[in-house]
């Protein structure tokens, strides 16, 4: 058993980080980047545990720890609805491990100042580790405040920054961190890990569809589908075939959270790229969502290459709007109109 047992694959990273800790040459600021689902959070928790010499934030992606916190909050009289809607500014494990997560989809500067003033201002307490999750959700004030800290980090404090979108991270922060890029995991590593966990189902088919992403593979095995991917496919079909496209898309998306909407943008882009690839004769092995090949082939006559290229451009704009906290409904409406107009243009 090791602190990295929850991480599927990424052995090169595990070995390198372990060696740096062993040699006491680990940089005080690290930036974990790569697409969602490749194990960045579990790796950060494993590294924090290794640095501190004990397991912190227990469970896959800290789920056991988070469930314990949720139960304690309910016992203190907080409603489950409030707990689901509002996280804590800082999650703490025994005073030396800290975990900052987005609150209502944003990392706020108040969380950072609270960490510095209430927990990191006293020196001589041994090693401490701070995990900052989803750093691409940080507002500009938070990012700049954090930059000042990592330029001159407190003694014996290690910062592990996690992002799915390194292009949204300030270049000044990137330059002051040791970058750790996460890559797709081999099929065999995923298969062995899932079999060890006792996961059942058509593992080979899920691995083929997952393109080296363990989280996608697990989702396919557990749920049989990916909710936001299915919604993205419905969206593209409806824009091309249904006169009531606007009202239908609005109804489907009215209950989306901001994170759901961001994930939806991701899948819309992948679908449009697959459709462009199919127009150029791509094989199923070259697709990002091969399970929907037949459906995408049906939709091809309704979408020009120019319209499909517009999907990528407009979903990136929509993501930016979501991060600026523009109302989700307004973003969805604007996107559906832009894509419909692009598809209608001859």
Secondary structure as UniProt FT lines:
FT   TURN            3..6
FT   HELIX           11..23
FT   STRAND          29..33
FT   TURN            36..37
FT   HELIX           40..52
FT   HELIX           60..62
FT   HELIX           63..75
FT   TURN            76..77
FT   HELIX           80..85
FT   STRAND          91..93
FT   TURN            94..96
FT   STRAND          97..100
FT   TURN            104..105
FT   STRAND          106..107
FT   HELIX           109..115
FT   HELIX           116..120
FT   STRAND          128..132
FT   HELIX           135..137
FT   HELIX           140..151
FT   TURN            155..156
FT   STRAND          157..163
FT   HELIX           166..168
FT   HELIX           171..175
FT   STRAND          178..181
FT   HELIX           187..196
FT   TURN            197..198
FT   HELIX           203..210
FT   TURN            211..212
FT   HELIX           214..223
FT   HELIX           227..241
FT   TURN            243..244
FT   HELIX           245..253
FT   TURN            254..255
FT   HELIX           258..279
FT   TURN            280..281
FT   HELIX           284..286
FT   HELIX           290..292
FT   HELIX           293..299
FT   HELIX           300..302
FT   HELIX           305..323
FT   TURN            324..325
FT   HELIX           328..344
//
